[in-house]
Amino acid sequence: MKICFGLLLAISHFAVATCGISEDSNWPQWRGPSGTGKTSATDVPSTWGPELNVQWRVDLPEAGNSIPIVWGERIFLTQPISESNLRTLICFDRQTGQESWRRGIAYAEPESSHRTNPFCSSSPVTDGQRVIAWFGSAGLVCFDFDGNELWRRDLGKQNHMWGYGSSPILYKDLCLLNFGPGEREFMIAVDKFTGETRWEIDSIDDEAERMLSGPENDGSANDFSSDKPRSERLRGSWNTPIIVHVDGTSNSGSASGHDELIVAFPRRVEGLDPLTGARLWTCGDAAPLAYASPMQSGDTIVVLGGYGGASLAVRVGGQGDVTRSHQVWHRPRDKGWLGTGVAHDGAIYISGLEGILSCIDVLSGDELWRKRIGGGGTWASITQTDDGRMFLLDKSGRTTVFAPNRDKYEEIAVNELNEPTNASVVIAGNDLLIRTDRALWSFGSGTSPSQPDVK
């Protein structure tokens, strides 16, 4: 069986080409063109700072955790504006940083979250014609590139004490969303042209919750009201699903294959048919807190748990309960993983909440090495360029650039911005973008002639 990663936003699905813009110049969704954190771009600096390689900096109204997405000459960013109870999408000019337009939805009803996870924490997604953003309880909204609203879906109340974080993705003519966590948790696919529901499945597994929540559970394992014991509320899924293409050989000897939508739910990982929502396989033994998105390496999916929960690896392409048949390894208790890592040469590079970068072997789960970097911990996911450089942003605004190496930590550069952030580095063509609590920055090679550019 041969496995390759299916591009979430494959070029064949992009109806509009942008003149003069190469493929690697776009970053159309959370985790980049392929959903892996990787880009084919290479022409970005390894060093930058407040006065080094800055193309522009634009102030933002307040803190936010989402990343910008990029298509052609436009940058799109979700942004809360608390004083007006607005959930907004802002479009910036890529060359200058000037704001082109801003569209908002007012939502004044109480909505739970955590002070470190502002509203609008989900990143938008685009296909080059439309841009779709999820604003939690305020709904799923689609705009064209001029800011005209094309459709809006009220998906109901989203309610969890820590808020939400999953971002929408596109697959063919569908927009897919992992809605939750909270009293209501479901995977939904809507028509990207109309917003109409194409399929929806409940992602809460009541039997698993009762079995795994302990004897003190009264059967209301999915009750997230504030008067419930904390132990009964520490579960949920914040991750963004990925698409994997599974190529195989049929009984007749002809080539065959299918796409699988991989999502980490509380205490289980599932492979779904992205066109219908049908469950293809389920792997149990996962953590109750699913923060990091699934990571793919060959035919193996690695899912790392949060706050001491279980981590595991599972092979794709199974049927039914594959917990015993396809599970590659399982670690019952693990570190506090939050951001998503990058798979490279049979290893996962990822950083935990405490700011320790780890290199983990995909097939054994063994930690090959670890290195404390930065000083403020990190929520960020890692970004990798085509020349192999990896970029990790920490909560203090420091970005560590390093080379993937299974044998040892290999540092390239460390860059300080001195502005707090919970976002991740975005690389599109010649532009490196960083969203902090205060501003959106754009960096590029050779933009500060008086300063050296070291790669």
Secondary structure, 3 states (H helix, E strand, C coil): CEEEECCCCCHHHCCCCCCCCCHHHCECCCCCCCCCCECCCCCCCCCCECCECEEEEEECCCCCCCCCEEECCEEEEEEEEHHHCEEEEEEEECCCCCEEEEEEEECCCCCCCECCECCCCCCCEECCCEEEEECHHHCEEEEECCCCEEEEECCCCCCCCCCCCCCCEEECCEEEEEECCCCCCEEEEEECCCCCEEEEEECCCHHHHHHHHCCCCCCCCCCCCCCCCHHHCCCEECCCCEEEEEEEECCCCCEEEEEEEEEEECCEEEEECCCCCCEEEEECCCCCEECCCCEEECCEEEECCCCCCCEEEEECCCCEECCCCCEEEEECCCCCECCCCEEECCEEEEEECCCEEEEEECCCCCEEEEEECCCCCCCCCCEECCCCCEEEECCCCEEEEEECCCCCCEEEEEEECCCCCCCCCEEECCEEEEECCCEEEEECCCCCCCCCCCC
